[in-house]
Amino acid sequence: AIVAFYFMLPPLNFKAPEFYIYLAIVFGSYIVSSLVTSRAIIRPEYVPYVKRNSIVAIILLVILGVIFVGGYLSSATLFRAKAYSRMLNVEVTDFSKSVTVIDSLSGFKNVPMIDAAAAEKLADKTLGDLYLESLESQFEVDYAYSTQINYKQNPVRVFPLRYGDIFKWIKNRTSGLPGYIIVNMNTQAADMIMVEGGIKYSPAEHFGRLLKRHLRMSYPTYLFGQPALEINEDGRPYWICERLDKKVGLIGGDDVIGAVFVDAITGEHVYYDNAEIQSGTSKNGESLSWVDQIYPADLLVKQYNFFGKFSNGFFNSIIGQSGVKLTTQGYNYLALHDDVYMYTGVTSANSDQSIIGFVLINQRTKQAYFYQTTGATEMAAMESAEGIVSDKGWKATFPLLLNLDGEATYFMSLKDTNNVIKSYAMVNVNQYSDAVRSPSDDNPDLKACIMAYMNKLSARGVNLSINLTGSAPGGSSGGDTPVIETKEISGAITEIRPAVIGGNTVYFIKIQGSDSYYTASAADFDSLPVILNVGDYITITAEDSKAAVIQAKDIKRSSPQA
């Protein structure tokens, strides 16, 4: 039983299905071991002894089965549809009250310009910063536990790391994971943050430092969801581990009732209930306002669908479907009032191409707002934006919902097959044929995209008043998305080293006369770095920087000038 508990780590709670599985394995193992040790398999005369010896275990198994079946029935939507529909309170509100109006270029400073996939690409490349520590091949980005938060008034995504394999864990377990990666979703800046002392507790660890085991030994009865990595205002990493409870019957209706905050460096942990987290202050007066995500987006979508599907009863959700509404496919995040909101479109049960509104739900407080409108779904808007660049094969990111001077607008980036942002696009929610993009193929231009959108709407009598003076997010004075200064460096290769980072082979190239290493992925440059050798003469285009490691934007063979 102890061995099974150590590896399975089930909550000792009758509300957890894993607990029933654990007990069934323990009792079943006892019965099987009695059968084997008594040799009743080959000595039938010992079967009565096995039955007598196992009668208690068999009775307990039957009782457990009865409890579980009873709990399942008490939680079934057939009988408890109304209880499920009441798990989320939704307030119907006006769009302008729910989503901040953007009426100037500077209003985009908190708008994420990239999606999670593009952020993952940037995080992968940032692993190259570990090269100077001789650690670049030891770790990978752990996408499963990344979290989008507001950090110092900026939308960012935080990526934890994990060990490359068990042997790399053995080599590095003493010092732990070196840090985490933070990607600014607005400026697209990505940084490797080295943590003094190393991250010692994470889902990538083993034995006592495995996060799940660390939690289970301290909170044996708690039901936990998936942990998420967040950082406080000082950049210190914490695992936010939401505590769940079953709100419908015995095993149904997952909801968050609090969270355990685990210091990722020291393993110290504190439990806070919902009231403390939502107020932003603990009972001891400690500030918790930096926490953004307690309710995971998937849980919020599930609860809204319960609300939309079962408000008029279970049978109405199948027959008639009066008033039944469901979320559309996919969701995204908005930064509003220093909180992170999950938003998604809402459609009627019989429609898959048009929406009847949007729902916005605060991931810290679970406050939910429904904005009623008609228009295209996010998927239809993505198809409309992709249609503009069908000849290029670019794909649209999942749209962000923006309020441009009172006009509901989908904003998205268009990216190539390497997840590199090539252009911006805007699609009107109510008229998804009103779709535009920034004209440049290689320099996404926010100002040009807004101007094209204003002209498109003006053609049908909708005049937007958006101030395009000043600077764009991160900003150059002309209002365009800031252009990074680049330079060309030509010379003979003096050093070239391959390293596997995030499953991709990245080459670190040093050129004669330069103190920096330039990184180039084989996938990004048609495998050119693979065939380069020391002594080859090349020209690299890269950011004009004195950093020790710089990402190459272009690389090509060249010849020495006479």
N, C-alpha and C positions, 0 to 999 in steps of 0.2 A: 504494500500500500504506500509506504514511504517513497520507494523508488518511482512508482507510478505518479505520485503527486509531484515529485521533483521535476520530472520531465513534462508532464501534462499541464501542471500549474492551474488546475481548475479552481474557480471560486467556490468556497465551501458555503454554498447558498442554494437553497431549493428553487430559487428563481432562475438559476443558470442551467441550461440543457447540458453543458459540459460536466456539471456535477453528477448528473444521472449516468452519463457515459463512464465517468471515472468510477463510480460505485459499482456499475455493472461489470466493469473490467476487474475490479478488486474481488467482488464476490464470485464472478465467473472463474477467475484464476484460482481462487480457493477451492472451488468444486473440482476443477480440472486437476489441480495438484493432489487433492485427496484421491482422485481416481488413479492417478499415475503412481503415487507413492505406495498406495495399498496394493498395487498390481492387480486391481480388479478387472483390468482389460483382458488379462490372460487367466485370471482366477475368478470365474464368475461367482464362486461362493462368497467372495468378499464384497459383492455389490450391496447387500443389505447394510454392511458396516459403513460403506460410503454414503448411502442414503441417510443413515442416522447421523453421520458426522456432518452432512451438508444441509440438513433440514432447516437450520436457522438461516443459512445463506440463501436458500431457495425461497423461504418465506419473505426475507427482506427484499429479494429481487422482485417478487410478486407485489409487495407493498409499494416499492419504488415505481413499478410499472403502473399501478393504479393511480398513484399520486401524479405521475407525469401525464397520463391520459386525461385525468381530471383537470389538471392544470392547462393542458392543451385546449380542452373543450371550453374551459372558463375564459380562455383568451381568444377563441375563434371569432373571426369577423362576422360570421353568420349570426352569432348571439350578441356580440359586443360592438356592433358597427357604430352606434352613437358614442360610445366611450372613446373609440379611436378618433372619431371626427372632432372631439373636444380637446384633443391633445395640443392643438395649436389655435391660439386666438388670432384672428386676422382682422385688421382694421382697414376699411375701405377709405381711401384718401385720394387727394388730388395729386396729379403728377408733379406739379411745380413745388408741392410741399414735400414730396418724397425724395426727389432727385434735384440736387443743386443746379440752378440755372448757370449755364456757361454763356457769357456774352462778351468774352474777350479772349485773346490768344493766351494770355497768362492763366486763364481758367483751366487750361489743360495740364497745369503743373502736377496735379495729383491723378491724372488719367493714365492707367497702365497702357503703354504702347505695344506691348508684346504679350503673348500668352505663355502658359506654362511650358509648352514644348520648346518655344524659342528661348525661354529662360533656362531650360535644361541644357540646351546647346551652349549657351554662354557659360553655364556652370561647369560643363565638361572642359571647355577650353581654359577656364580659370584654374583647373587642377594643375596646369603647367607651372603655376607659381610655386609649387612644391619642389620644382626641379633643383633649385638652389639649396634645398634642404636634403637632397638625395632621397626624396620620398615620393616622387611623382608616380612610380609604378606600384606603390604599396596600397593605395586607397582608390576608391571609386565614389561617385556621387550616389547617395541613397535617395532616389526620387520619391519613393513611397512615403517618406515622412516629411517632405517639404511642405512649407506653410506660407501662404500669402498673408502678410500683416502690414500694418502701418508702423513705420519706424521713423521717428523724428519727423513726422508729417509727410513721409514719402511712402508710396506703395512699393513694397519690396517682397521678394520671395527668398526664404531662408532654406538652404539645402544642407542637411547633415551629410557626413561621410560614412563610409563603411570600409572594412578591410577587404582587400582584393580576394583573399581566400583564407583558408584555415592556417596555412603556413605563414602568411603575412600577418595574421593575427598573433601567432606565436612569437614572431619576431618583434612586433610593435606593441604587445599588450601592456608592457610595463609603463610606457609613456602614454598609451591611449591614442585616440584619434587627435590629430594636430589642431583641428579647428572646424570651421564651417564656412560655407560660401553664401554670400549675400548678393542678390541681383536686384538692382533698381529697375522696376518694371516700367518706369517712365523714361529715364535717361539711358537705360540699357547698360549702365556701368555694372561690372561684376568684380567682386573682390574676395580674395581668400583671407579670412580672418583667423589668424593664429591665436590659439587660446593658451594662456599660461597655465601649465599644469596638465594640459590635455583633457579631452573629453573621455572620461573613464566609464560612464554609464550610458548605454545606448542599446537599441535593438540589434546592433552588430556585435555585441559582446557575447561572452559565454560564461557559464557558471554563475557565481554570485553577482557579477556586474552586468549580467543580462538584464535589461530594464524590466521586462515582464516578471522575471524571478525576483528581482529586487523589490518590486511592488507587492508581489504575492506574499512574500515572507513578512512584510509589514502590514499588509491589509488583506488577510486571508479570506474575508467574506465579501469584499468589494467586487462589483462587476465593472470592468474597465472597457472603454472603447479603444480605438487606435490612438496612440500618443502622437503629438505634434510638437515639433521643435519651434520655440519662440525665443526671442531675446528681449531683455529688458532695455531700458534707455541707456544703460551703460554697456550694452552689447554682450552681457553675460547670458549664456545659453541655458534654457530650462526646458525640460520635457513637460508639456501640459497633458496630463492624463485624465480625461474626463471619467467621472464615476457615473455609471448608469443605474437606473432602477426600472423595474417593470411596472408600468402604470395601468395595464389592463389585464385582469385576471392574474394568474401565477407567472406566466412566461411570455406575455405579450406586451407590446407598447413600450419600446425602449425610449427612455428620456434621460437627459442629463440632470443630475441633482447636485453636482459639485465637481471638484477636480483636485487631484494631487499634483503639486508642483515639485518636480524633482530637479535639483541642481545637477546639470549634466557633468560637472567637473568633480564635485565632492560626493554626490549621491544623497545629500541631505534632502529631506522631503517634508512638505507641510500640506495638510488637507484644508481646503477652503470650500465652504458651501456656496450655493448659488447666490444667496443674498449678499455675501461679501464680495464676490466677483462682480456682480452686476452694479453694486454701489461704488466699486473701485477702491474700496478701503477694507482691510481686514479688521477683525475684532480687536486686534492689537495695535491698530492704527497704521499698519503698513500699507503703502500704496500698491494697488493692483491695477491701476488704470492702464498700464502698458500691455495688459493681456487683451488680445483681439479675438481669439478663436477658441471658444469652449464647445460650441455646438458644431459638429462637422456638417459640411454642406449636404452630404448624402442623407444624413438623418433628417435634416430640415426639409429636403425634397420629399422624403418618405412621409413625414408628418403632414405636409401640405396636401399631398395626394390623398391621405386619409381624410382630411378635412373636405377636400373637393369631391371625393368619391362617395363618402358615407354620410354626409350631412342629412340626407333625406332617407337614410336607412339602407340596409344591405341589399334588399331585393330591387330597390330603385336603381342601384348601381349596375344591375344586370338587365332589368326589364324597364323600358321607358327612359331611364337615365335622365330624368328631369333635373336640371340644375347641376348635373355632373360635370366637373371640370378637372383637368389634369395638367401637370407641368409639361412643357415641351422637352425635347431631347437636349440635354446639356445645360450648363449653368456657367455663370462667371461671377466676378467679384467687383464691388464698387466701394470706394473709400468715401464715406459720408460722416461728417462730424467726428472725425478721429476714431471711427469704428469701421469695421469691415462688414459689408452686407453681401450676402449671397443673393443673386437675383436670377430669375428665369422667367420665360414666357409662360402664359397659361392659355390653354386651348380647351374648347368644348370636347366632349367625349366623341363626337362624330366628325371632328375636323382635325386635319393634320398639316394644313398649309397656311392656316390663318390663326391669329391669336385673338383672345377676348380681353387680354390685359397682361400685366406683369405682377409678380410678387417679389417683394424685397424683404429679407429677413436678417436681422442683426445677429451675427454669430457669437456675440457675447451675452446679449440679453434675451434673445429669441423673440423680440418684438417683430411682428410681421405686418406688412402693409401691402394692400392690393390696389393697384392703379388700373382702372378700366379704360381700355381703348381697343380699337380694332386695327389689324394690320397683318404684316407678314411675320411668320415665325423666324427664329434665328437661322434655321437651316435654309429657309427660302432666301433670306437676306445674303447669306454666304454664297449661295448659288448665283444670286444676282451680281454680287461683287466679282466672283470668279468669272462670270460671263464677260466682263469687261476685258479681262486679260486671258481669255481662253486660248489665244495663240501662244502664250508664254507658259501655260501650264502651272501658274502660281496658285497657291491655295490660301484661302482666307482663314484667319484665326477666328475663334468663337467670338461673336460680337460683344461689345460693351454697349450698354444702354446709356445714352447721354441726353441731356436736356439742353439743346442748343436754342437759346432764346425762346423757350416754350415749345419747341418742336422736337418730338420724340425721334431720336436718330440712333441708328446702329453705327458704331465706329469699329473698324477692324483693320488689321494689318494684312498685307498680302506678302506671302513669303515663298521662296523657291524650295526646291526639293531638299536643300541643306538647312532649312529653317532659318535662312537669312532674310531679314525684312527688306523688301524691295520697294514697297509703296504703301500708302495709306488709302483707305476707302471709306466712304460714308454712304449709307443707304437709309432713305426715309422709311420710318416704320409703317406709316399709313399708305404710302405709295412706293412700294419697293422697286418699281421701275425707275424711280429717281435715285440712280446709283452713279457715283463718280469716284474717281481716284486721283491722287497726285500724279502729275504728268511724267515726272522723271522716273526712269527705271532703276537708277543706281543710287539716288539720294532721296529717300522719303521726305517729302516736303509738306509739313503740316499746314502751313499757311496757304499753299497752293491748293491743297485738298479742300480746305474750308471755303476758299474763294470759288472753286468749281461747284461746291455744294450750294452756296448761296445763289450763284447764277442759275443753277438747275432749278431751284425752287422758285426763283424770281420769275422764271418763264411761265409758271402756272399761277402766278399772283401771290405767292407766299414770300414776303420780304423779311429776311432776318437781319437783325441789327447786332453785328458782332464786331467789336473793335479789334482790328488786325495790326495795330501799331504795338510797339514794344517788342519784347522778346518772347520767343517760344520757350517751352520748358527746358531749362538748362542754359539758356538762351543767348543767341546772337541778336544784335539790335535790329536786324532787318525783319525779324519775325519768322524767319525760316527755322526749321529744325537745325540746331547747331551743327556745323560742319567740322569734323575733326581734322586738324592740320596733319597732312601726311608728307612723307619725304621718300625719295628713292635712294637706295644705297646699292652701289655696285662694287663688286670685288670678288676675289677668289675665296672659296670656302676653306676656312682653316680648321673647322671642326663641325661634325654632324653626328648627332646622337639620336637614335630612335627610343621612344618610350611609349608603352601602352597605357593610355589614359581613358578611362570610361569605355573601354572596349575598342577604342580607335588608336591607331598608330600615329603618334605625333612626333615630328622631327624637330630637334633643337639645332638650329644652324647658326654658326658664328662666321662672320665675314671679316676678311683682313681689314684692319683699321677700325673695327667696331668692338666696343666692350660689351655689347648686349647680345643675348641669344634671341633669335627670331624663330617663332614656332609656326610650323606648317603641317596641317593634317593631310595625309595622302588622299583622303576622300574629297577634300576641298579643292585640290589642284591637279585633278586628273592623274594622280599617282606620280607626278613629276618628282616629288621629294624622294621617292623610293629609289630612283636611278641616279640620284646625285651623289657625287663623291668629293672627298677632300681634293682641292685644286681646281674644281670646276668653277667657271666664272659665271656669276648670276647677277640679276638685278631684283631687289626686293622692294616692294612698296609697303610702307608700314606707318603707323602713327609716329609723329615727330615727338619722341620721348627719350628720356635717358634711363628708363627703367631697365632692370637687369634682364627681364624677359618681356618681349613684345610680340604680339600676334601679327603675323604677316597678312596683309590684305591682298597682295599679288606677288607672284614669284615667276620668273622666267629666265631662261638661259640668255646670256649676252656675251659680247666679246670685249676684251680690253681695248680701250681707246688708244689710238696711236699717240 
